[in-house]
Amino acid sequence: MSSTNPNPKKAAVVGGGVIGGGWVARFLLNGWNVSVFDPDPQAERKIGEVIENARRSLPALYDRALPAEGILTFHNDMASTVTDAAWIQESAPEQLALKHKILADIQAHAPKECLIGSSTSGFKPSELQEESINPGQIVVAHPFNPVYLLPLIEVVPSKATDAASVDVGCEILRSVGLKPLVVRKEIDAHIADRLLEAVWREGLWLVHDGVATTQEIDDAIRFGFGLRWAQMGLFETYRIAGG
């Protein structure tokens, strides 16, 4: 595929699973060139399927035409993947030793000013930065699936991260239609997953105690407060209700 964008920026995605593929689609369909590194021999096919889904659904969220797609390339080495990238996203499995190895390989070749976001929900940035040659370059950039549709990205810096670099990174994320939420303090599971865990935990108790079935609990959310939360969130809902 070709792009008519005269000055396309480049994003690098390391790890092309469900989440990584969603990152690829989000950048690609917003006019960025995207380079991918993934040793899985099926990566190109899997990512292609995600992109096809995104092509069918993402334009419906906009009241304007999306820019011409960028150029998608697959690479066998990290150097060519991350060279000249303006944003790098690591989406490897949730194994800290593996992430350390991959992040070290990325940093050996990445532009020094380019942030490296990790799609982790289980690790804090200070854990990812252990033994790093440039700790402040690594942040958590935790998305929600599918990345090409759901805009929230939890951006979690550490004390080693320069605030100006985070601002630049958030502007990049906004430019492709994402909603970066900068988490003020490092905390396990960040913000959104902690809220989800609380609701999930209460739902399990309701099922365990015979109060409701899983379908009834889902219906309570889908046909009730879930509709309000999608527009106003928790605190604004109660503020408007006089709470």
ABEGO torsion letter per residue (X at the ends): XBBABABBBBBBBBEABAAAAAAAAAAAAAGBBBBBBBABAAAAAAAAAAAAAAAAAAAAABABBBBBBBBBBBBABAAAAABGBABBBBABBBBAAAAAAAAAAAAAABBAABBBBBABAABBAAAAABGBABAAABBBBBBBOBAAABABBBBBBBAABBAAAAAAAAAAAAAAGBBBBBBABBBBGEAAAAAAAAAAAAAAAAAAAGABBAAAAAAAAAABAAAAAAAAEAAAAAAAAGX
